[in-house]
């Protein structure tokens, strides 16, 4: 009798613990107005927040390695295969000019030597938005005063290291290993400044390489 009572107790326990889908549906149905209001409220605030953000423009360029480098690499690879048959090991040119150029463009030295003097720290760190009507960059007044051209936080400019961190988030680079084509792009709140930054990078890497 004791065993039977225990089994009956366990059975009743599991029955009470079952999920009743119909009750859940009824709860959602009864609260449907509240659910719709909450969903619409979050949707409206999301749209307002998205519209309040400044537009980000991308300037992109596809770069190809020089013909001289391609010719040299093909000759080295052709002679190395012949030399291997004769038991001679030619040095492999694993570091091409393209690889070196990519490393330079991403380096802090290239940024501080060519980007900062030609673009200015304010156009990297202090830009708030771009006015399309008169092609004017609007700067964050809490950071930079356009009239006096001074930084307002204790009259101290942001360090180049800090500006470099911001720049690395704006600058992206990828290489196609099959074709050796390199794609570089700049994201900026001003499309003209994005183009200017990209032109500065391309010009200086060609001049220095």
Secondary structure, DSSP 4 states (H G I P E B T S, - for coil): -HHHHHHHHHHHHHHHTS--HHHHHHHHHHTHHHHHHHHHHHHHHHHHHHHHSPP-EEEEEEE---HHHHHHHHHHHHHHHHHHHTT--PPP--S-HHHHHHHHHTSHHHIIIIIHHHH-THHHHSEEEEETTTTEEEE-TTTEETTTTEE-STT-PPPHHHHHHHHHHHEEEEE-TTT--EEEEEEESSHHHHHHHHHHHHHHHHHH-
